[in-house]
Amino acid sequence: MTDTSSNSPKSGASMWGGRFSQATDAFVAEFTASVTFDQRMANQDIAGSIAHATMLEHIGCLNFDEKNAIVDGLTQIRGEISRGEFQWSVALEDVHMNIESRLTALIGDAGKKLHTGRSRNDQVATDIRLWLREQIDALLKLLHRLMSGMLGLAEQHTNTIMPGFTHLQTAQPVSFGHHVMAWFEMMMRDAQRLKEVRVRVNQMPLGSAALAGTTFPIDRHMTAELLGFEGICENSLDGVSDRDFAIEFAAAGSLLMMHLSRMSEEMILWMSAQFGFVKLPDRFCTGSSIMPQKKNPDVPELVRGKCARVFGQLTTLLTLMKNQPLAYNKDNQEDKEPLFDCVDTLSGCLLAFSDLIPEIEPQPKAMREATLKGYATATDLADYLVRRGLPFRDAHEAVGSAVGLAVELGCDLSDLSFEQLSAFSPMIGEDVFEILTLEGSLAARDHLGGTAPNQVTAAVARGRTRLEALKLNGESA
Ligand code: ARG
């Protein structure tokens, strides 16, 4: 519930009433307010205030009763907010002043002491970091679920053969499991990036106060420990004004979305009648209101589209910070909505994909037929000739001519007779047909990172261990 009337609180009752002889203009109050969106950080704001009050008591700036009243009051407010009973007021501008004002209404004078030795500038910077830290952990959990789904899918399809593409032209046969494990690698790097960003997010600005620190003998180590921060912002000017961490997060999120869009694109292509490589369960698709035959891959399409938001928010945040002089500026209030939108978009897309990926139904027959159409084993034939002593360039030339003949005859390389094939090189023996099979081609790429089914199986096993390690680190962080 948000009260948008400007007469709450009455003029003169605002947090800076003392210096002002006029009440804030109604439009200005609304224009400068952030409470409609920053109330999302209410729990973090309360946690920060409880830690601050605990520290203030420790250094003798609050007595025991005052501190307890503050903690009890804030706990009550947290309940009111979670039950939807809290009266948010735009006139109180933001989440910080709304909560502080309610606290004073509840507990009286002790509430007015809470802001000792801090400012909204370090308070808001602390809140965003606490909020983002939590969100990163939730995103990492989703990524973990997605990656584990990929491992399961890859494991089932180490022997499912599909065309591997370069330039979207059939290149060489690959295992579908190998393809899925390529996605896994992308996601693994994204997870690592998020974890690395989390370290820089998890630094505490509290204690920077407005910009220069405070005259009270605050114990920043104590608040940092209470709030679970890994480190403390070393410079107060930087502490209140740094938003690099949000930009870095949006950049890591953009890379993640870029990867999801590539996967989306592949699923969309594969689902088309022209490819027919996969089916997606009906519950992830929608139909057309006019064309009765349609089954559209809406989820991957929307994920591909939502990439635009995250890239856009990254640009918004970069542009927001460009040219800002030290230290805090009101501009910074504009950091929240782009950041929230990045997080919401990422979590929606990861949730959709972690549900969808394990449900992909590959169509081995269609994949195989497509692979057989594209002369995908031409490189295998060239490699065969090299093993028999022909320099690679000459082998390339000979196989190119053999493909030319097959194209002319409208058949695959393996459909040519021994006589036809050996005409291109005397080094071609009767055993050539073994290496022209799709299975032979796959099995021959038997080294770390190759597409041989046993290598894919090993990659899945290593993937499980790596995923486990990632989870353990994420949880201990
Ligand atoms: N609502 C403000 C923000 O989001 C909080 C800090 C305001 N500080 C100030 N000095 N006006 O950035």
Boltz pocket constraint, residues with backbone or C-beta under 6 A from the ligand:
constraints:
  - pocket:
      binder: B
      contacts: [[A, 32], [A, 34], [A, 38], [A, 93], [A, 94], [A, 120], [A, 121], [A, 124], [A, 329], [A, 330], [A, 332], [A, 333], [A, 334]]
      max_distance: 6.0
